[in-house]
Amino acid sequence: MADLSINFAGISAPNPFWLASAPPTNTGEQIMRAFDHGWGGAVWKTLGEPIVDTSSRFGAISVGNERMAGFSNIELITDRPLEVNLREIRECKRRYPKHAVIVSLMVESRDDWREIIHRVEDTGADGLELNFGCPHGMCERGMGSAVGQEPEVLKIVAGWAVEFSKLPVLVKLTPNIGDITVPGVAAAEAGAHGLSLINTIKSIVGVDLDRMVPHPVVGARSTNGGYCGPAVKPIALHMVAALARDPRVSVPISGIGGIATWRDAAEFIALGCTSVQVCTAVMHYGFRIVGDMIDGLSNFLDEKGMKSVNELRGLAVPAYSEWGDLDLNYKVAAAVDPKKCIGCDLCLVACRDSSVNCIHIGEHPLPAGHRAPSREAANARAKETGIKVTWVDWDECTGCNLCSHVCPVPGCITMVDDTRGKPFESWNDRIAKGTDKVPGGLHG
Ligand SMILES: Cc1cc2nc3c(=O)[nH]c(=O)nc-3n(C[C@H](O)[C@H](O)[C@H](O)COP(=O)(O)O)c2cc1C
């Protein structure tokens, strides 16, 4: 079985699965129970001046049968007294010395940072995570994403934490910014020992059309919340990858955002993460999901012949490049399996209305010289069964992939390599050769 243990900027953990700073890490009792379930680490719910939360404070979007595909909250940081949290952190670390306990912090002034850091250090915690991400409630008070959106301010505040702390300092970034490398590089320049991302995305998750109040409803009002859960994974993956490939960022990354399965975790690790953090999936299904995550990741590593999770880290980063470096001669074509096709026509309609109209049914004429490998089989099936199934004109097909996404039958439409020996040539190659114009209209 592959070794799942990691070392994150000097913080060791039995596996890369950490709980993100959120309701599941609100108390010592919860975190210790989570460790018993197998979680390798936990980031304590953000400590600071205790706050008052609203009721309600959660909203959610369901997509088809998937409940909470997108989740939203207007919760603030901890509402528990600092002394109680510190006592529980100490107890947690005493009973689980091999697990990673990182404490999330958010306070205002330089003196506040100095004091809280020294008090947390006394608990034996393994590291700190600076919450520069909350997009509601705390930013109006000059903290959270208000810091994360101002690289110069972020640098100053992170610099204080690094100066005062003997522990590794992770900076947790907000996604509510145009270019994630700007705050990421500012944190690295401030001396941070690691980055965590993403925190939640500023959002309105929906509107109660009877009460005419956005969700989550707080009496007769609402406010913007922070969006997370499966829906945000693509945004988080992109931001993680942007930092992982940036040569100015050499510190480890803890990936957060929509992680619910071992496969999600493996994707984040392949894009450069050392650990991954989970919030919404645990709020939805409980601590027990980590069992499947551990088994799934171990099996995957074994199948790939990797002895340790560290071998997986960053493997997909080199393939993440600029658009201008992609191969313009690489070509795929859609192949419909006539035996699997149910004749629903969704691919045909999508292709006709949104693409190039290369999908056909029945005896539609094929222009001379065009190839349609499944045409005969499709028409034979129609004669046998009466089910009219689709076929693709490969010389019209642009390989856009749309049909394979709309097809409701798994494995019915596959994209087949149709490059036919053409050599690699990117847009940037064409610019260099002078055979194309510079993108963005800069040409004369
Ligand atoms: C209800 C709720 C409370 C949260 N509280 C905090 C917090 O106190 N500190 C923090 O850094 N992030 C907080 N987060 C953000 C999560 O740690 C995490 O960054 C985000 O939810 C994305 O991960 P996910 O898609 O797995 O939920 C909170 C998220 C939720 C849903």
The ligand as an SDF file (V2000), in Angstrom:
LIG
                    3D

 31 33  0  0  0  0  0  0  0  0999 V2000
  -20.2070   27.5540    6.8620 C   0  0  0  0  0  0  0  0  0  0  0  0
  -18.7850   27.8410    6.4960 C   0  0  0  0  0  0  0  0  0  0  0  0
  -17.9620   28.4720    7.3860 C   0  0  0  0  0  0  0  0  0  0  0  0
  -16.6290   28.7540    7.0340 C   0  0  0  0  0  0  0  0  0  0  0  0
  -15.8180   29.3500    7.9480 N   0  0  0  0  0  0  0  0  0  0  0  0
  -14.5300   29.5810    7.6350 C   0  0  0  0  0  0  0  0  0  0  0  0
  -13.6380   30.1230    8.5940 C   0  0  0  0  0  0  0  0  0  0  0  0
  -13.9880   30.3850    9.7450 O   0  0  0  0  0  0  0  0  0  0  0  0
  -12.3560   30.3350    8.2130 N   0  0  0  0  0  0  0  0  0  0  0  0
  -11.9040   30.0480    6.9570 C   0  0  0  0  0  0  0  0  0  0  0  0
  -10.7240   30.2480    6.6690 O   0  0  0  0  0  0  0  0  0  0  0  0
  -12.7310   29.5130    6.0300 N   0  0  0  0  0  0  0  0  0  0  0  0
  -14.0110   29.2640    6.3450 C   0  0  0  0  0  0  0  0  0  0  0  0
  -14.8390   28.6780    5.4280 N   0  0  0  0  0  0  0  0  0  0  0  0
  -14.3100   28.3510    4.0790 C   0  0  0  0  0  0  0  0  0  0  0  0
  -13.8200   26.8970    3.9980 C   0  0  0  0  0  0  0  0  0  0  0  0
  -12.7420   26.6690    4.8760 O   0  0  0  0  0  0  0  0  0  0  0  0
  -13.3630   26.5420    2.5730 C   0  0  0  0  0  0  0  0  0  0  0  0
  -12.3090   27.4000    2.2070 O   0  0  0  0  0  0  0  0  0  0  0  0
  -14.4760   26.6660    1.5290 C   0  0  0  0  0  0  0  0  0  0  0  0
  -15.6980   26.2420    2.0700 O   0  0  0  0  0  0  0  0  0  0  0  0
  -14.1800   25.8690    0.2500 C   0  0  0  0  0  0  0  0  0  0  0  0
  -14.0900   24.4960    0.4950 O   0  0  0  0  0  0  0  0  0  0  0  0
  -15.3100   23.4640    0.1860 P   0  0  0  0  0  0  0  0  0  0  0  0
  -15.7180   23.6590   -1.2260 O   0  0  0  0  0  0  0  0  0  0  0  0
  -14.7540   22.0990    0.5170 O   0  0  0  0  0  0  0  0  0  0  0  0
  -16.4130   23.8570    1.1440 O   0  0  0  0  0  0  0  0  0  0  0  0
  -16.1510   28.3970    5.7660 C   0  0  0  0  0  0  0  0  0  0  0  0
  -17.0040   27.7450    4.8690 C   0  0  0  0  0  0  0  0  0  0  0  0
  -18.2950   27.4520    5.2190 C   0  0  0  0  0  0  0  0  0  0  0  0
  -19.1840   26.7330    4.2510 C   0  0  0  0  0  0  0  0  0  0  0  0
  1  2  1  0
  2  3  1  0
  2 30  2  0
  3  4  2  0
  4  5  1  0
  4 28  1  0
  5  6  2  0
  6  7  1  0
  6 13  1  0
  7  8  2  0
  7  9  1  0
  9 10  1  0
 10 11  2  0
 10 12  1  0
 12 13  2  0
 13 14  1  0
 14 15  1  0
 14 28  1  0
 15 16  1  0
 16 17  1  0
 16 18  1  0
 18 19  1  0
 18 20  1  0
 20 21  1  0
 20 22  1  0
 22 23  1  0
 23 24  1  0
 24 25  2  0
 24 26  1  0
 24 27  1  0
 28 29  2  0
 29 30  1  0
 30 31  1  0
M  END
$$$$
